[in-house]
């Protein structure tokens, strides 16, 4: 990854918070909302974009009639996040 070719998925602070949170393990929508402090609408939009770009995957389970969405970072997403962190480290050295 080069400084002048940073993917859109890594240019928004909220998306970075989501990817970093998911790098630590699978999280529910509610957990991600708590981690980021984002509104439901904004969180939903950014999660959809990250999933569209294959940085994360999602699943849904049901507790009775109530759905619970869970998200996890993909191997591609983790690789991109790692490369981005390495790029930032190289810039500040």
Secondary structure, DSSP 8 states (H G I E B T S, - for coil): --TT---GGGSSHHHHHHHHHHHT--EEHHHHHHHH---HHHHHHHHHHHHHTTSEEEEEEEETTEEEEEEEE-HHHHHHHHHHHHHHHHHH-
